[in-house]
């Protein structure tokens, strides 16, 4: 079974303002994107469990034209706050890369 990093061109996270993080997953080809999208591999429940949130605060948007999935979640700490460990949000995508792709 392949891992998500093997079937994508880009997996990244970044700030979406000081209060939210956004994740971008862009696939190498449309067929694989559709397979992952239709299998609901990337879903609110997984994100909530992984990032210690409730599923209701996870927003997942599928961009068919770009073969991409965008996920937005609240930041655990405001960007730049004393409790913030990643001021730009660029290191939060780690758990995504090893998701198994059916």
MARNUDREN-713937 format. One record per residue (C-alpha): residue number from 1; residue in one letter; z, x negated, y. Coordinates in steps of 0.1 Angstrom, whole numbers, plus 5000, padded with zeros to 4 digits. Example, Ala and Ser with C-alpha at 12.3 -4.5 7.8 and 13.67 -1.06 7.14 Angstrom:
<rs>
[r 1; 'a'; [5078; 4877; 4955]] [r 2; 's'; [5071; 4863; 4989]] 
</rs>
This chain:
<rs>
[r 1; 'x'; [5000; 5000; 5000]] [r 2; 'x'; [4991; 4987; 5035]] [r 3; 'x'; [5015; 4983; 5063]] [r 4; 'x'; [5009; 4999; 5098]] [r 5; 'x'; [5003; 4964; 5114]] [r 6; 'x'; [4975; 4958; 5089]] [r 7; 'x'; [4954; 4989; 5099]] [r 8; 'x'; [4959; 4988; 5137]] [r 9; 'x'; [4945; 4969; 5166]] [r 10; 'x'; [4976; 4973; 5186]] [r 11; 'x'; [5012; 4984; 5182]] [r 12; 'x'; [5033; 4980; 5214]] [r 13; 'x'; [5062; 4994; 5233]] [r 14; 'x'; [5069; 4993; 5270]] [r 15; 'x'; [5087; 5011; 5298]] [r 16; 'x'; [5075; 5045; 5309]] [r 17; 'x'; [5097; 5043; 5340]] [r 18; 'x'; [5133; 5033; 5340]] [r 19; 'x'; [5145; 5061; 5317]] [r 20; 'x'; [5119; 5062; 5289]] [r 21; 'x'; [5101; 5040; 5265]] [r 22; 'x'; [5066; 5046; 5253]] [r 23; 'x'; [5050; 5033; 5221]] [r 24; 'x'; [5012; 5029; 5216]] [r 25; 'x'; [4996; 5027; 5181]] [r 26; 'x'; [4959; 5021; 5183]] [r 27; 'x'; [4940; 5020; 5150]] [r 28; 'x'; [4911; 4998; 5139]] [r 29; 'x'; [4890; 5028; 5127]] [r 30; 'x'; [4890; 5065; 5131]] [r 31; 'x'; [4892; 5073; 5094]] [r 32; 'x'; [4926; 5055; 5090]] [r 33; 'x'; [4939; 5071; 5122]] [r 34; 'x'; [4931; 5105; 5108]] [r 35; 'x'; [4947; 5096; 5075]] [r 36; 'x'; [4980; 5085; 5093]] [r 37; 'x'; [4978; 5115; 5117]] [r 38; 'x'; [4973; 5140; 5090]] [r 39; 'x'; [5000; 5126; 5067]] [r 40; 'x'; [5024; 5128; 5097]] [r 41; 'x'; [5036; 5093; 5090]] [r 42; 'x'; [5046; 5088; 5126]] [r 43; 'x'; [5069; 5118; 5133]] [r 44; 'x'; [5098; 5129; 5154]] [r 45; 'x'; [5123; 5129; 5126]] [r 46; 'x'; [5115; 5093; 5117]] [r 47; 'x'; [5117; 5082; 5153]] [r 48; 'x'; [5149; 5101; 5158]] [r 49; 'x'; [5165; 5085; 5127]] [r 50; 'x'; [5152; 5050; 5135]] [r 51; 'x'; [5161; 5050; 5172]] [r 52; 'x'; [5193; 5071; 5169]] [r 53; 'x'; [5181; 5101; 5188]] [r 54; 'x'; [5176; 5138; 5182]] [r 55; 'x'; [5140; 5149; 5172]] [r 56; 'x'; [5138; 5172; 5202]] [r 57; 'x'; [5136; 5143; 5226]] [r 58; 'x'; [5108; 5126; 5208]] [r 59; 'x'; [5073; 5133; 5222]] [r 60; 'x'; [5043; 5124; 5200]] [r 61; 'x'; [5007; 5127; 5213]] [r 62; 'x'; [4976; 5121; 5192]] [r 63; 'x'; [4946; 5109; 5211]] [r 64; 'x'; [4917; 5115; 5188]] [r 65; 'x'; [4891; 5101; 5211]] [r 66; 'x'; [4909; 5067; 5211]] [r 67; 'x'; [4922; 5068; 5175]] [r 68; 'x'; [4956; 5063; 5190]] [r 69; 'x'; [4991; 5078; 5188]] [r 70; 'x'; [5015; 5077; 5218]] [r 71; 'x'; [5052; 5082; 5213]] [r 72; 'x'; [5077; 5086; 5242]] [r 73; 'x'; [5115; 5085; 5238]] [r 74; 'x'; [5145; 5082; 5262]] [r 75; 'x'; [5157; 5047; 5267]] [r 76; 'x'; [5191; 5040; 5252]] [r 77; 'x'; [5201; 5023; 5285]] [r 78; 'x'; [5184; 5025; 5319]] [r 79; 'x'; [5161; 4996; 5324]] [r 80; 'x'; [5180; 4968; 5340]] [r 81; 'x'; [5214; 4983; 5333]] [r 82; 'x'; [5241; 4959; 5322]] [r 83; 'x'; [5238; 4974; 5287]] [r 84; 'x'; [5200; 4970; 5285]] [r 85; 'x'; [5189; 4945; 5260]] [r 86; 'x'; [5151; 4947; 5267]] [r 87; 'x'; [5144; 4953; 5304]] [r 88; 'x'; [5107; 4958; 5300]] [r 89; 'x'; [5109; 4977; 5267]] [r 90; 'x'; [5084; 4953; 5251]] [r 91; 'x'; [5104; 4945; 5219]] [r 92; 'x'; [5112; 4980; 5207]] [r 93; 'x'; [5081; 4985; 5185]] [r 94; 'x'; [5095; 4964; 5156]] [r 95; 'x'; [5104; 4991; 5132]] [r 96; 'x'; [5069; 5006; 5134]] [r 97; 'x'; [5050; 4976; 5121]] [r 98; 'x'; [5062; 4978; 5085]] [r 99; 'x'; [5057; 5015; 5080]] [r 100; 'x'; [5038; 5020; 5047]] [r 101; 'x'; [5003; 5036; 5051]] [r 102; 'x'; [4993; 5058; 5022]] 
</rs>
